[in-house]
Amino acid sequence: MFKNIFSMMFIISGLLANTLSLSDNGNGSWNVNYLTSETIGGFQFNVDGATINSASGGDAESNGFLLSTNATTVLGFSLTGNTIPSGSGILLQLNLSGTPTGLSGI
């Protein structure tokens, strides 16, 4: 019985994992999509295989987050304590040079 409960808890926690993913808009911009069971109070990640030109929009901008980038890293936070509610959506949009191979250092 305990083995079945543990297996079910493992499956549920795997389904509710927090994730970020990329989707190509076909014009040099890429959406960073999120799926989370937790409120987002800030974030930082690296873009692999491409150079970041800018970051804007999405739920980060809608919720008053400040976005900062360099060639490889994105940082988002709120000075006023705003958060992004749990759920899913577009975290932000990246304008990139090159084709990214993934996100790391999340």
N, CA, C and O atoms as a printed pandas DataFrame, in Angstrom:
     atom_number atom_name residue_name chain_id  residue_number  x_coord  y_coord  z_coord
0              1         N          MET        A               1    0.814   -1.188    0.000
1              2        CA          MET        A               1    0.000    0.000    0.000
2              3         C          MET        A               1    0.863    1.258    0.000
3              4         O          MET        A               1    0.610    2.172   -0.785
4              5         N          PHE        A               2    1.885    1.324    0.872
5              6        CA          PHE        A               2    2.728    2.499    0.928
6              7         C          PHE        A               2    3.506    2.694   -0.375
7              8         O          PHE        A               2    3.765    3.822   -0.793
8              9         N          LYS        A               3    3.868    1.597   -0.999
9             10        CA          LYS        A               3    4.573    1.679   -2.274
10            11         C          LYS        A               3    3.686    2.349   -3.315
11            12         O          LYS        A               3    4.173    3.176   -4.086
12            13         N          ASN        A               4    2.403    2.018   -3.361
13            14        CA          ASN        A               4    1.482    2.625   -4.317
14            15         C          ASN        A               4    1.269    4.107   -4.035
15            16         O          ASN        A               4    1.180    4.908   -4.966
16            17         N          ILE        A               5    1.187    4.482   -2.749
17            18        CA          ILE        A               5    1.025    5.890   -2.388
18            19         C          ILE        A               5    2.253    6.676   -2.813
19            20         O          ILE        A               5    2.130    7.762   -3.379
20            21         N          PHE        A               6    3.454    6.130   -2.540
21            22        CA          PHE        A               6    4.687    6.806   -2.935
22            23         C          PHE        A               6    4.746    6.970   -4.452
23            24         O          PHE        A               6    5.115    8.036   -4.944
24            25         N          SER        A               7    4.390    5.932   -5.191
25            26        CA          SER        A               7    4.401    6.004   -6.655
26            27         C          SER        A               7    3.449    7.085   -7.154
27            28         O          SER        A               7    3.788    7.836   -8.069
28            29         N          MET        A               8    2.268    7.167   -6.562
29            30        CA          MET        A               8    1.295    8.171   -6.965
30            31         C          MET        A               8    1.803    9.574   -6.641
31            32         O          MET        A               8    1.627   10.490   -7.444
32            33         N          MET        A               9    2.432    9.758   -5.474
33            34        CA          MET        A               9    2.972   11.065   -5.110
34            35         C          MET        A               9    4.077   11.466   -6.082
35            36         O          MET        A               9    4.172   12.634   -6.457
36            37         N          PHE        A              10    4.903   10.527   -6.489
37            38        CA          PHE        A              10    5.977   10.804   -7.426
38            39         C          PHE        A              10    5.408   11.234   -8.778
39            40         O          PHE        A              10    5.906   12.184   -9.381
40            41         N          ILE        A              11    4.392   10.561   -9.250
41            42        CA          ILE        A              11    3.766   10.906  -10.529
42            43         C          ILE        A              11    3.141   12.284  -10.455
43            44         O          ILE        A              11    3.316   13.087  -11.371
44            45         N          ILE        A              12    2.414   12.579   -9.384
45            46        CA          ILE        A              12    1.771   13.888   -9.235
46            47         C          ILE        A              12    2.804   14.989   -9.165
47            48         O          ILE        A              12    2.641   16.020   -9.817
48            49         N          SER        A              13    3.877   14.802   -8.383
49            50        CA          SER        A              13    4.892   15.852   -8.287
50            51         C          SER        A              13    5.588   16.054   -9.627
51            52         O          SER        A              13    5.979   17.176   -9.948
52            53         N          GLY        A              14    5.750   15.002  -10.409
53            54        CA          GLY        A              14    6.339   15.143  -11.736
54            55         C          GLY        A              14    5.451   15.906  -12.686
55            56         O          GLY        A              14    5.942   16.653  -13.533
56            57         N          LEU        A              15    4.150   15.729  -12.559
57            58        CA          LEU        A              15    3.213   16.439  -13.420
58            59         C          LEU        A              15    3.108   17.914  -13.068
59            60         O          LEU        A              15    2.803   18.735  -13.932
60            61         N          LEU        A              16    3.354   18.257  -11.819
61            62        CA          LEU        A              16    3.230   19.634  -11.364
62            63         C          LEU        A              16    4.571   20.359  -11.326
63            64         O          LEU        A              16    4.677   21.422  -10.713
64            65         N          ALA        A              17    5.579   19.813  -11.958
65            66        CA          ALA        A              17    6.908   20.412  -11.929
66            67         C          ALA        A              17    6.894   21.792  -12.578
67            68         O          ALA        A              17    6.133   22.046  -13.511
68            69         N          ASN        A              18    7.739   22.670  -12.076
69            70        CA          ASN        A              18    7.867   24.012  -12.644
70            71         C          ASN        A              18    8.772   23.936  -13.868
71            72         O          ASN        A              18    9.866   23.376  -13.800
72            73         N          THR        A              19    8.319   24.496  -14.985
73            74        CA          THR        A              19    9.102   24.411  -16.213
74            75         C          THR        A              19    9.097   25.730  -16.968
75            76         O          THR        A              19    8.157   26.519  -16.874
76            77         N          LEU        A              20   10.166   25.947  -17.715
77            78        CA          LEU        A              20   10.270   27.010  -18.707
78            79         C          LEU        A              20   10.561   26.354  -20.043
79            80         O          LEU        A              20   11.284   25.360  -20.106
80            81         N          SER        A              21   10.003   26.902  -21.111
81            82        CA          SER        A              21   10.272   26.376  -22.446
82            83         C          SER        A              21   10.306   27.529  -23.440
83            84         O          SER        A              21    9.831   28.627  -23.151
84            85         N          LEU        A              22   10.870   27.270  -24.608
85            86        CA          LEU        A              22   10.973   28.265  -25.672
86            87         C          LEU        A              22   10.062   27.907  -26.831
87            88         O          LEU        A              22    9.912   26.732  -27.166
88            89         N          SER        A              23    9.453   28.915  -27.448
89            90        CA          SER        A              23    8.713   28.696  -28.690
90            91         C          SER        A              23    9.072   29.807  -29.669
91            92         O          SER        A              23    9.089   30.987  -29.319
92            93         N          ASP        A              24    9.356   29.401  -30.903
93            94        CA          ASP        A              24    9.804   30.302  -31.958
94            95         C          ASP        A              24    8.613   31.040  -32.561
95            96         O          ASP        A              24    7.630   30.416  -32.961
96            97         N          ASN        A              25    8.699   32.368  -32.627
97            98        CA          ASN        A              25    7.657   33.176  -33.264
98            99         C          ASN        A              25    7.915   33.371  -34.752
99           100         O          ASN        A              25    7.097   33.973  -35.448
100          101         N          GLY        A              26    9.061   32.861  -35.256
101          102        CA          GLY        A              26    9.368   32.910  -36.676
102          103         C          GLY        A              26    9.893   34.237  -37.189
103          104         O          GLY        A              26   10.046   34.407  -38.399
104          105         N          ASN        A              27   10.175   35.186  -36.297
105          106        CA          ASN        A              27   10.641   36.501  -36.728
106          107         C          ASN        A              27   11.853   36.981  -35.929
107          108         O          ASN        A              27   12.105   38.183  -35.842
108          109         N          GLY        A              28   12.597   36.048  -35.350
109          110        CA          GLY        A              28   13.745   36.403  -34.515
110          111         C          GLY        A              28   13.381   36.560  -33.050
111          112         O          GLY        A              28   14.253   36.747  -32.202
112          113         N          SER        A              29   12.087   36.484  -32.754
113          114        CA          SER        A              29   11.672   36.561  -31.361
114          115         C          SER        A              29   11.193   35.189  -30.889
115          116         O          SER        A              29   10.672   34.387  -31.664
116          117         N          TRP        A              30   11.383   34.951  -29.615
117          118        CA          TRP        A              30   11.044   33.665  -28.996
118          119         C          TRP        A              30   10.268   33.925  -27.724
119          120         O          TRP        A              30   10.648   34.786  -26.930
120          121         N          ASN        A              31    9.191   33.197  -27.518
121          122        CA          ASN        A              31    8.465   33.256  -26.251
122          123         C          ASN        A              31    9.135   32.332  -25.251
123          124         O          ASN        A              31    9.530   31.216  -25.587
124          125         N          VAL        A              32    9.259   32.805  -24.026
125          126        CA          VAL        A              32    9.642   31.943  -22.910
126          127         C          VAL        A              32    8.342   31.627  -22.187
127          128         O          VAL        A              32    7.746   32.498  -21.553
128          129         N          ASN        A              33    7.907   30.379  -22.285
129          130        CA          ASN        A              33    6.654   29.919  -21.687
130          131         C          ASN        A              33    6.946   29.319  -20.321
131          132         O          ASN        A              33    8.019   28.763  -20.087
132          133         N          TYR        A              34    5.973   29.441  -19.421
133          134        CA          TYR        A              34    6.140   28.850  -18.098
134          135         C          TYR        A              34    4.928   28.011  -17.723
135          136         O          TYR        A              34    3.814   28.231  -18.197
136          137         N          LEU        A              35    5.184   27.053  -16.865
137          138        CA          LEU        A              35    4.161   26.227  -16.232
138          139         C          LEU        A              35    4.633   26.021  -14.806
139          140         O          LEU        A              35    5.683   25.420  -14.578
140          141         N          THR        A              36    3.863   26.517  -13.838
141          142        CA          THR        A              36    4.312   26.434  -12.454
142          143         C          THR        A              36    3.150   26.247  -11.495
143          144         O          THR        A              36    2.049   26.748  -11.720
144          145         N          SER        A              37    3.412   25.530  -10.442
145          146        CA          SER        A              37    2.444   25.373   -9.369
146          147         C          SER        A              37    2.726   26.362   -8.243
147          148         O          SER        A              37    2.033   26.368   -7.226
148          149         N          GLU        A              38    3.745   27.194   -8.429
149          150        CA          GLU        A              38    4.164   28.161   -7.416
150          151         C          GLU        A              38    4.060   29.582   -7.965
151          152         O          GLU        A              38    4.138   29.790   -9.176
152          153         N          THR        A              39    3.887   30.548   -7.085
153          154        CA          THR        A              39    3.937   31.960   -7.458
154          155         C          THR        A              39    5.375   32.310   -7.834
155          156         O          THR        A              39    6.313   31.840   -7.190
156          157         N          ILE        A              40    5.554   33.121   -8.860
157          158        CA          ILE        A              40    6.892   33.532   -9.300
158          159         C          ILE        A              40    7.189   34.910   -8.720
159          160         O          ILE        A              40    6.498   35.881   -9.027
160          161         N          GLY        A              41    8.220   34.991   -7.880
161          162        CA          GLY        A              41    8.626   36.249   -7.275
162          163         C          GLY        A              41    9.818   36.878   -7.970
163          164         O          GLY        A              41   10.154   38.034   -7.711
164          165         N          GLY        A              42   10.462   36.123   -8.854
165          166        CA          GLY        A              42   11.616   36.586   -9.607
166          167         C          GLY        A              42   12.195   35.410  -10.366
167          168         O          GLY        A              42   11.855   34.260  -10.091
168          169         N          PHE        A              43   13.060   35.692  -11.312
169          170        CA          PHE        A              43   13.658   34.610  -12.094
170          171         C          PHE        A              43   14.977   35.055  -12.696
171          172         O          PHE        A              43   15.234   36.246  -12.871
172          173         N          GLN        A              44   15.804   34.074  -13.008
173          174        CA          GLN        A              44   17.054   34.265  -13.734
174          175         C          GLN        A              44   17.338   33.001  -14.512
175          176         O          GLN        A              44   17.182   31.898  -13.989
176          177         N          PHE        A              45   17.754   33.151  -15.761
177          178        CA          PHE        A              45   18.134   31.998  -16.571
178          179         C          PHE        A              45   19.066   32.439  -17.677
179          180         O          PHE        A              45   19.142   33.621  -18.014
180          181         N          ASN        A              46   19.783   31.463  -18.242
181          182        CA          ASN        A              46   20.678   31.687  -19.371
182          183         C          ASN        A              46   20.029   31.147  -20.636
183          184         O          ASN        A              46   19.312   30.147  -20.597
184          185         N          VAL        A              47   20.283   31.809  -21.749
185          186        CA          VAL        A              47   19.861   31.327  -23.060
186          187         C          VAL        A              47   21.085   30.729  -23.718
187          188         O          VAL        A              47   22.093   31.413  -23.898
188          189         N          ASP        A              48   21.008   29.458  -24.078
189          190        CA          ASP        A              48   22.140   28.751  -24.680
190          191         C          ASP        A              48   22.044   28.795  -26.197
191          192         O          ASP        A              48   20.960   28.629  -26.756
192          193         N          GLY        A              49   23.171   29.017  -26.866
193          194        CA          GLY        A              49   23.249   28.921  -28.313
194          195         C          GLY        A              49   22.834   30.146  -29.094
195          196         O          GLY        A              49   22.855   30.112  -30.325
196          197         N          ALA        A              50   22.458   31.232  -28.432
197          198        CA          ALA        A              50   22.044   32.453  -29.118
198          199         C          ALA        A              50   22.422   33.655  -28.260
199          200         O          ALA        A              50   22.722   33.516  -27.075
200          201         N          THR        A              51   22.404   34.826  -28.868
201          202        CA          THR        A              51   22.700   36.067  -28.158
202          203         C          THR        A              51   21.410   36.827  -27.912
203          204         O          THR        A              51   20.599   37.000  -28.821
204          205         N          ILE        A              52   21.223   37.280  -26.682
205          206        CA          ILE        A              52   20.031   38.041  -26.312
206          207         C          ILE        A              52   20.219   39.498  -26.736
207          208         O          ILE        A              52   21.191   40.146  -26.350
208          209         N          ASN        A              53   19.278   40.000  -27.532
209          210        CA          ASN        A              53   19.268   41.418  -27.890
210          211         C          ASN        A              53   18.384   42.215  -26.937
211          212         O          ASN        A              53   18.731   43.332  -26.552
212          213         N          SER        A              54   17.238   41.642  -26.554
213          214        CA          SER        A              54   16.331   42.318  -25.624
214          215         C          SER        A              54   15.313   41.325  -25.074
215          216         O          SER        A              54   15.138   40.229  -25.606
216          217         N          ALA        A              55   14.646   41.737  -23.995
217          218        CA          ALA        A              55   13.569   40.958  -23.381
218          219         C          ALA        A              55   12.460   41.923  -22.989
219          220         O          ALA        A              55   12.729   43.003  -22.461
220          221         N          SER        A              56   11.220   41.539  -23.245
221          222        CA          SER        A              56   10.091   42.406  -22.918
222          223         C          SER        A              56    8.799   41.604  -22.917
223          224         O          SER        A              56    8.777   40.431  -23.289
224          225         N          GLY        A              57    7.734   42.253  -22.495
225          226        CA          GLY        A              57    6.390   41.707  -22.618
226          227         C          GLY        A              57    6.073   40.557  -21.702
227          228         O          GLY        A              57    6.736   40.336  -20.688
228          229         N          GLY        A              58    5.053   39.834  -22.077
229          230        CA          GLY        A              58    4.593   38.666  -21.345
230          231         C          GLY        A              58    4.040   39.010  -19.975
231          232         O          GLY        A              58    3.806   40.173  -19.647
232          233         N          ASP        A              59    3.839   37.969  -19.189
233          234        CA          ASP        A              59    3.297   38.150  -17.844
234          235         C          ASP        A              59    4.282   38.857  -16.920
235          236         O          ASP        A              59    3.866   39.462  -15.932
236          237         N          ALA        A              60    5.564   38.794  -17.216
237          238        CA          ALA        A              60    6.546   39.519  -16.406
238          239         C          ALA        A              60    6.278   41.023  -16.501
239          240         O          ALA        A              60    6.202   41.708  -15.480
240          241         N          GLU        A              61    6.137   41.526  -17.706
241          242        CA          GLU        A              61    5.875   42.959  -17.881
242          243         C          GLU        A              61    4.485   43.330  -17.366
243          244         O          GLU        A              61    4.316   44.383  -16.750
244          245         N          SER        A              62    3.496   42.483  -17.610
245          246        CA          SER        A              62    2.129   42.747  -17.149
246          247         C          SER        A              62    2.036   42.853  -15.634
247          248         O          SER        A              62    1.163   43.542  -15.105
248          249         N          ASN        A              63    2.946   42.164  -14.934
249          250        CA          ASN        A              63    2.932   42.182  -13.473
250          251         C          ASN        A              63    3.991   43.111  -12.882
251          252         O          ASN        A              63    4.330   43.001  -11.704
252          253         N          GLY        A              64    4.512   44.026  -13.700
253          254        CA          GLY        A              64    5.409   45.062  -13.209
254          255         C          GLY        A              64    6.831   44.638  -12.920
255          256         O          GLY        A              64    7.527   45.308  -12.157
256          257         N          PHE        A              65    7.279   43.545  -13.507
257          258        CA          PHE        A              65    8.656   43.105  -13.293
258          259         C          PHE        A              65    9.612   43.981  -14.101
259          260         O          PHE        A              65    9.300   44.406  -15.213
260          261         N          LEU        A              66   10.769   44.238  -13.524
261          262        CA          LEU        A              66   11.869   44.860  -14.252
262          263         C          LEU        A              66   12.654   43.743  -14.919
263          264         O          LEU        A              66   12.919   42.713  -14.299
264          265         N          LEU        A              67   13.026   43.938  -16.172
265          266        CA          LEU        A              67   13.789   42.933  -16.910
266          267         C          LEU        A              67   15.156   43.490  -17.252
267          268         O          LEU        A              67   15.283   44.615  -17.733
268          269         N          SER        A              68   16.169   42.691  -16.997
269          270        CA          SER        A              68   17.541   43.069  -17.297
270          271         C          SER        A              68   18.190   41.921  -18.065
271          272         O          SER        A              68   17.990   40.754  -17.729
272          273         N          THR        A              69   18.964   42.251  -19.091
273          274        CA          THR        A              69   19.640   41.216  -19.868
274          275         C          THR        A              69   21.080   41.612  -20.160
275          276         O          THR        A              69   21.442   42.788  -20.147
276          277         N          ASN        A              70   21.882   40.601  -20.422
277          278        CA          ASN        A              70   23.157   40.794  -21.101
278          279         C          ASN        A              70   23.125   39.831  -22.279
279          280         O          ASN        A              70   22.043   39.379  -22.654
280          281         N          ALA        A              71   24.234   39.506  -22.862
281          282        CA          ALA        A              71   24.246   38.672  -24.072
282          283         C          ALA        A              71   23.700   37.267  -23.849
283          284         O          ALA        A              71   23.214   36.642  -24.792
284          285         N          THR        A              72   23.771   36.759  -22.619
285          286        CA          THR        A              72   23.379   35.365  -22.371
286          287         C          THR        A              72   22.383   35.163  -21.231
287          288         O          THR        A              72   21.815   34.078  -21.109
288          289         N          THR        A              73   22.155   36.173  -20.397
289          290        CA          THR        A              73   21.376   35.996  -19.175
290          291         C          THR        A              73   20.195   36.955  -19.103
291          292         O          THR        A              73   20.291   38.113  -19.510
292          293         N          VAL        A              74   19.081   36.454  -18.578
293          294        CA          VAL        A              74   17.885   37.264  -18.325
294          295         C          VAL        A              74   17.614   37.245  -16.827
295          296         O          VAL        A              74   17.687   36.196  -16.188
296          297         N          LEU        A              75   17.302   38.408  -16.276
297          298        CA          LEU        A              75   16.970   38.553  -14.876
298          299         C          LEU        A              75   15.666   39.326  -14.781
299          300         O          LEU        A              75   15.525   40.371  -15.417
300          301         N          GLY        A              76   14.707   38.837  -14.001
301          302        CA          GLY        A              76   13.440   39.518  -13.814
302          303         C          GLY        A              76   13.059   39.561  -12.350
303          304         O          GLY        A              76   13.173   38.561  -11.641
304          305         N          PHE        A              77   12.597   40.742  -11.887
305          306        CA          PHE        A              77   12.218   40.899  -10.486
306          307         C          PHE        A              77   11.333   42.127  -10.349
307          308         O          PHE        A              77   11.223   42.933  -11.273
308          309         N          SER        A              78   10.709   42.262   -9.199
309          310        CA          SER        A              78    9.872   43.415   -8.902
310          311         C          SER        A              78   10.424   44.138   -7.687
311          312         O          SER        A              78   10.729   43.510   -6.674
312          313         N          LEU        A              79   10.554   45.440   -7.780
313          314        CA          LEU        A              79   10.989   46.236   -6.636
314          315         C          LEU        A              79    9.847   46.487   -5.657
315          316         O          LEU        A              79   10.084   46.895   -4.520
316          317         N          THR        A              80    8.610   46.246   -6.089
317          318        CA          THR        A              80    7.449   46.523   -5.250
318          319         C          THR        A              80    6.818   45.260   -4.680
319          320         O          THR        A              80    5.777   45.330   -4.027
320          321         N          GLY        A              81    7.434   44.106   -4.918
321          322        CA          GLY        A              81    6.913   42.853   -4.376
322          323         C          GLY        A              81    5.845   42.192   -5.231
323          324         O          GLY        A              81    5.193   41.252   -4.776
324          325         N          ASN        A              82    5.649   42.659   -6.455
325          326        CA          ASN        A              82    4.682   42.011   -7.351
326          327         C          ASN        A              82    5.121   40.586   -7.651
327          328         O          ASN        A              82    6.310   40.270   -7.607
328          329         N          THR        A              83    4.165   39.740   -7.952
329          330        CA          THR        A              83    4.444   38.352   -8.309
330          331         C          THR        A              83    3.624   37.961   -9.529
331          332         O          THR        A              83    2.679   38.651   -9.913
332          333         N          ILE        A              84    4.004   36.850  -10.121
333          334        CA          ILE        A              84    3.241   36.245  -11.214
334          335         C          ILE        A              84    2.541   35.031  -10.612
335          336         O          ILE        A              84    3.202   34.147  -10.067
336          337         N          PRO        A              85    1.204   34.973  -10.704
337          338        CA          PRO        A              85    0.465   33.859  -10.095
338          339         C          PRO        A              85    0.855   32.511  -10.699
339          340         O          PRO        A              85    1.329   32.437  -11.833
340          341         N          SER        A              86    0.650   31.456   -9.930
341          342        CA          SER        A              86    0.893   30.117  -10.445
342          343         C          SER        A              86   -0.006   29.871  -11.648
343          344         O          SER        A              86   -1.050   30.505  -11.799
344          345         N          GLY        A              87    0.406   28.956  -12.487
345          346        CA          GLY        A              87   -0.346   28.645  -13.693
346          347         C          GLY        A              87    0.590   28.524  -14.875
347          348         O          GLY        A              87    1.721   28.056  -14.740
348          349         N          SER        A              88    0.111   28.953  -16.044
349          350        CA          SER        A              88    0.931   28.865  -17.248
350          351         C          SER        A              88    0.681   30.081  -18.112
351          352         O          SER        A              88   -0.344   30.752  -17.990
352          353         N          GLY        A              89    1.638   30.356  -18.993
353          354        CA          GLY        A              89    1.512   31.489  -19.902
354          355         C          GLY        A              89    2.849   31.828  -20.516
355          356         O          GLY        A              89    3.791   31.036  -20.480
356          357         N          ILE        A              90    2.916   33.006  -21.075
357          358        CA          ILE        A              90    4.158   33.522  -21.653
358          359         C          ILE        A              90    4.827   34.397  -20.609
359          360         O          ILE        A              90    4.294   35.442  -20.234
360          361         N          LEU        A              91    5.986   33.979  -20.142
361          362        CA          LEU        A              91    6.713   34.737  -19.139
362          363         C          LEU        A              91    7.217   36.044  -19.733
363          364         O          LEU        A              91    7.048   37.109  -19.140
364          365         N          LEU        A              92    7.837   35.958  -20.910
365          366        CA          LEU        A              92    8.356   37.134  -21.608
366          367         C          LEU        A              92    8.703   36.748  -23.033
367          368         O          LEU        A              92    8.648   35.576  -23.405
368          369         N          GLN        A              93    9.058   37.744  -23.819
369          370        CA          GLN        A              93    9.476   37.502  -25.195
370          371         C          GLN        A              93   10.922   37.972  -25.348
371          372         O          GLN        A              93   11.288   39.057  -24.896
372          373         N          LEU        A              94   11.732   37.136  -25.991
373          374        CA          LEU        A              94   13.142   37.450  -26.233
374          375         C          LEU        A              94   13.357   37.772  -27.701
375          376         O          LEU        A              94   12.818   37.095  -28.577
376          377         N          ASN        A              95   14.137   38.794  -27.968
377          378        CA          ASN        A              95   14.626   39.056  -29.319
378          379         C          ASN        A              95   16.050   38.531  -29.333
379          380         O          ASN        A              95   16.892   39.004  -28.570
380          381         N          LEU        A              96   16.332   37.545  -30.201
381          382        CA          LEU        A              96   17.613   36.845  -30.198
382          383         C          LEU        A              96   18.316   36.936  -31.543
383          384         O          LEU        A              96   17.678   37.067  -32.587
384          385         N          SER        A              97   19.633   36.866  -31.498
385          386        CA          SER        A              97   20.453   36.634  -32.686
386          387         C          SER        A              97   20.885   35.182  -32.624
387          388         O          SER        A              97   21.552   34.772  -31.674
388          389         N          GLY        A              98   20.512   34.401  -33.626
389          390        CA          GLY        A              98   20.815   32.984  -33.624
390          391         C          GLY        A              98   19.642   32.170  -33.146
391          392         O          GLY        A              98   18.602   32.709  -32.769
392          393         N          THR        A              99   19.821   30.864  -33.166
393          394        CA          THR        A              99   18.793   29.931  -32.745
394          395         C          THR        A              99   19.188   29.312  -31.413
395          396         O          THR        A              99   20.230   28.662  -31.327
396          397         N          PRO        A             100   18.387   29.496  -30.379
397          398        CA          PRO        A             100   18.751   28.960  -29.071
398          399         C          PRO        A             100   18.661   27.433  -29.037
399          400         O          PRO        A             100   17.834   26.825  -29.717
400          401         N          THR        A             101   19.522   26.845  -28.241
401          402        CA          THR        A             101   19.491   25.395  -28.051
402          403         C          THR        A             101   18.806   25.004  -26.754
403          404         O          THR        A             101   18.539   23.825  -26.518
404          405         N          GLY        A             102   18.520   25.988  -25.911
405          406        CA          GLY        A             102   17.823   25.699  -24.659
406          407         C          GLY        A             102   18.047   26.792  -23.634
407          408         O          GLY        A             102   18.676   27.815  -23.906
408          409         N          LEU        A             103   17.517   26.548  -22.452
409          410        CA          LEU        A             103   17.676   27.434  -21.299
410          411         C          LEU        A             103   18.427   26.674  -20.218
411          412         O          LEU        A             103   18.252   25.465  -20.071
412          413         N          SER        A             104   19.257   27.371  -19.468
413          414        CA          SER        A             104   20.012   26.732  -18.388
414          415         C          SER        A             104   20.160   27.702  -17.227
415          416         O          SER        A             104   19.813   28.878  -17.335
416          417         N          GLY        A             105   20.676   27.197  -16.126
417          418        CA          GLY        A             105   20.905   28.034  -14.950
418          419         C          GLY        A             105   19.623   28.634  -14.402
419          420         O          GLY        A             105   19.622   29.738  -13.857
420          421         N          ILE        A             106   18.532   27.895  -14.552
421          422        CA          ILE        A             106   17.225   28.413  -14.148
422          423         C          ILE        A             106   17.120   28.438  -12.635
423          424         O          ILE        A             106   16.091   28.842  -12.094
